[in-house]
Amino acid sequence: ETETVPDQPDMAIARQVLCLSAFLSLPHTHSQPLRYSVAEEGESGSVVGNVAEDAGLAPAQLSARRARLASEDGRQLFRLELGTGRLVLAERLDREELCGQAATCTLPFELVLANPLQFFRVEVAVEDINDHAPVFPKEQVTFKIPETSDPGSRFPLVGAQDQDIGSNSIQAYSISPENEYFSVNFEIRNGDKYYVELVLEKPLDREEQAEMGFNLIAMDGGSPPRSGTMEIHIVVLDVNDNSPVFTQRAYVGKVFENAPEGFVVLRVVATDLDAGPNGDISYQFSQTMSQSDSAFVIDPVNGEIKLKKPLDFEAAEKYELSVRATDGGGLSALCKVLVEVVDVNDNAPELVVSTFSSPIPENALPGTVVALFNVKDRDSGTNGKISCALEDQLSFSLRPTYKNYYELVTVSTLDREETARYILIVTAADAGSPPLTATQTFTVDISDVNDNAPVFNQTSYTMYVRENNVPTVLVGAVSTADADVGPNAKVTYSLVPAHPTEQPPCSCISVNSENGDVFVLRPLDYEQVKQIEVLVRASDAGSPALSANVTVRLLVVDENDNAPLVLYPSQDSSPPSSELVPMSAEAGYLVTKVVAVDADSGQNSWLSYHLLRATDPGLFVVAAQSGEVRLRRVVTERDAVKQKLVVLVRDNGQPPLSATASLSALLLSDFSDVHLPQNSLATEDEGDSLTMYLIISLVFVSLLFLASMAAFVAHKVCKRKEPKGGHVLYDASILQSGLADAAAAGTLPHPYCYEISLTTGSGNSEFKFLKPILPSLPPQLCTTGGATDDEQDFTCDPITMEHVEPAHSGTLSAEQFNSL
């Protein structure tokens, strides 16, 4: 229904046509409402009807489609049972409270199905029952009637009020007890208004009876009937034969609802032909209505009706008043006053949200309904015309549906990673002047969908581990980032084959599924495997899960864990083979070559060769890089025929590992007979004995050296009374006497300066050969062919007899020195 404005009939007709067209254009809305009736005062839970059956819906559809009841005023007078589809009372209904004195009382509302959207108009008529008795506004009324009043004179009475309607309203009036002077008459005027009058049946005689009293009874037509009583007191007066007369039978006035208190609505005027006190007229409201008792006040002298408090058009659009004019003689007259309230734009629009969904998934399709709401304005006409708008939003829009209902829908795809929350402000404005507005804020959260795969922070990873590592050693970690949140961003790591047809990845590598730490589970051997390449997969916990792969390359770093292996001469033969050296060989003659290999790589496989022990150390020299064994000098007759050599092969690792190669050489004057004579064995035995003697001599020299060192240290301590570091330098003359025998035997070179480095608590010490005390040595001691002047700055290694620079001292452990 559309309320029309009297001064704009064309606009009202146009609005009715538009509303009817919009209503008929809705594909999901029934044009005819579902009508029911229910008696007022029914108990809560009483069944009104089965709307699901009448609407052609199965009860299961109500829950599935989120059925609910919606009314324009927001009151929930009825309740829908989703399981059965029945419409029941939510509370006790009072027709008089809901509809007042209206002839019909119809409660409209909508049955709304959200998914898909569908409306059913429902109207419930509330039937009246006789639950109210007639009530008079006053308990007692006094009439002052002149005794000269003619029979048939009528005296208006204030009729009783009954909130019921129809047959349950007032049907008859009577007087109790009955008397011969008065009767009651009532009739309907102006459609449905009862006018009650007291009729004088016979003349009054003040001298016979000056006062009388009786009850006026109002009876309704209910079953059982109800009644109300008012006491009437009659006072008989002398000679006032003219009653007041109003200038109009009915007065009509208009007032704006925002008129201030004390505003004069209108003025009623009555005249009386009598003079003196019988012509003095006073005004008062004779029939007080529930809505007018506190809104208006009348001046008893001049008849001005004023506002007692501000009016509200939305509460009452018009007021009907009854004014009595009474003269000094007690005669009176009644008139009706109709006050119409003119609406002003004093009510802002209201937004009532019916359905709101938040959060919504980011993959929601365009057109997804986020919210359903309706707008209303308590004002009428132009002041109640509402328009809605959505502020500055590209992803959402408003879509009008039925009547004043709007849907808030998506218009584009959403991306939570770009915008996780939308603040939507809907503004409703009426067409008043000035317009009033209302806003509703919808906070729409976007829930995450697994649309982003994990991303590694590197395109590939290279990690290092030293061979012979401890089990489960941590060698690195892979890391990813996932733009999603929650379970969609929870990443787990695993090893996968590079191709589906390949074997499972290496079992020696493991990755922590939670944090991506990469572990090597067992020791690795660089000589067996130098690098391992695996594929690590990062999978999130979404559904379906998304994943990414990255290559992890594990490089094994070599450790010096392999000692050199001597290939030649073979150390397996016993006794070892002998190299033949002619007695005529000159210095530099190549005797043999020690060949060794190392399984390690890099500097761990760089080998150096050193002469560790020899029958005659001064006769042979070993090339440090090539392992070639050559004569240092020419062979003499004093040299033993059979020479035993031990070559130390050492790598360059930290710490270095070494191996020894034992070989023998035969000094022969003639190669025609390589078999040694019998006496050569005796010479060999003698050489062995000589070696034993040399060892004993070296032990003795070592002990003598240690004793001398201790005496020297004690002497220094006593002399200086302060201890000095552990390095003590001895002159060659100190050791010369103790080493004379060893030098004569050829095991040590000419006098040198020795440095003893002792460490407290150490199990061994270092014996270092330093630069000789003498400025130079005879060339024949250091070279095979004689030294030049430029070569005098070099010293000789006491073990290998090779040239070494004086700035670099050779180091020989105590054990090696004792073995010599």
Number of C-alpha atoms within 10 A of each C-alpha: 7 13 11 17 13 10 8 10 11 11 14 17 13 11 16 15 13 12 15 15 11 13 16 14 12 14 11 14 18 15 15 9 16 18 16 17 15 17 14 18 16 17 13 15 14 17 18 18 18 17 22 22 13 12 16 8 12 14 18 13 16 22 15 13 15 15 21 18 21 19 16 13 10 11 10 13 16 24 20 21 19 19 13 15 24 19 21 19 19 17 16 15 19 18 24 18 9 13 14 14 15 13 11 15 19 19 18 16 23 18 21 21 20 18 13 11 16 19 23 20 18 20 17 19 17 23 16 22 19 21 16 19 22 22 19 20 16 15 12 13 16 12 20 17 25 21 19 16 21 14 14 14 16 18 17 19 20 19 23 25 19 23 20 24 23 16 15 24 23 27 15 16 21 16 19 13 9 12 12 8 13 19 19 20 17 17 11 10 9 7 6 8 10 17 16 20 19 20 17 20 17 14 16 20 16 16 8 7 10 14 15 12 16 16 19 25 20 25 21 25 17 21 10 8 17 19 19 20 21 21 17 19 16 15 18 22 20 14 13 22 16 19 22 26 20 18 12 13 12 15 18 14 16 13 19 16 20 16 17 14 14 14 16 18 19 17 15 23 16 23 18 20 13 17 12 10 12 21 21 19 26 18 23 18 21 19 23 16 15 9 14 17 13 12 15 22 19 21 14 16 11 14 21 17 23 19 20 18 15 16 23 18 21 15 9 12 14 19 18 16 21 18 22 23 28 25 26 19 23 24 22 23 20 24 21 19 21 15 18 19 21 17 20 19 22 19 20 21 26 18 20 16 15 16 14 16 13 14 15 16 15 20 16 17 14 14 16 15 24 18 18 22 17 20 20 20 21 18 20 20 19 15 24 21 16 21 14 21 14 17 13 10 12 10 13 23 20 18 15 14 17 18 12 15 17 18 21 23 19 19 17 15 13 20 17 19 16 8 11 15 14 14 12 18 16 18 17 22 22 24 16 21 10 10 15 19 18 16 16 15 10 18 15 18 18 21 20 23 21 22 20 19 22 25 18 18 12 11 10 14 17 12 15 13 21 16 21 16 17 13 13 15 15 15 16 18 15 20 15 19 15 18 16 21 16 13 15 24 22 17 25 19 25 16 22 17 15 18 9 8 7 9 10 13 17 13 10 14 19 21 22 15 16 11 14 21 16 23 19 21 17 16 16 22 17 21 15 8 11 14 15 15 16 19 18 25 24 26 24 25 16 22 11 11 15 18 18 15 20 20 16 21 16 21 18 22 17 20 20 21 20 19 20 26 17 18 12 15 20 15 16 7 8 7 10 14 14 15 16 18 22 16 17 14 17 16 18 17 18 17 18 20 15 22 18 21 17 20 14 20 16 11 13 24 21 16 22 19 25 20 23 20 18 23 21 16 23 22 20 25 26 27 17 18 11 14 22 17 23 19 20 26 21 16 20 11 8 6 13 19 21 22 21 18 21 16 21 21 26 23 24 16 21 11 10 16 19 18 15 20 23 21 22 19 18 18 21 20 15 12 11 7 9 11 9 12 9 8 9 14 13 11 14 15 12 13 18 13 12 14 16 12 13 19 18 15 20 22 16 16 20 17 14 15 17 13 12 16 18 12 12 15 17 13 12 15 13 11 9 9 10 8 11 11 8 11 12 15 12 16 14 17 13 13 19 15 12 19 25 15 16 20 15 11 15 15 22 19 21 19 18 22 18 19 18 19 15 16 13 8 6 7 8 13 15 17 19 18 22 22 23 19 15 11 8 14 19 11 15 12 18 25 19 18 15 11 16 9 8 7 15 14 15 19 25 23 19 20 22 21 22 20 15 17 16 15 11 11 15 17 14 15 13 17 12 13 16 16 14 21
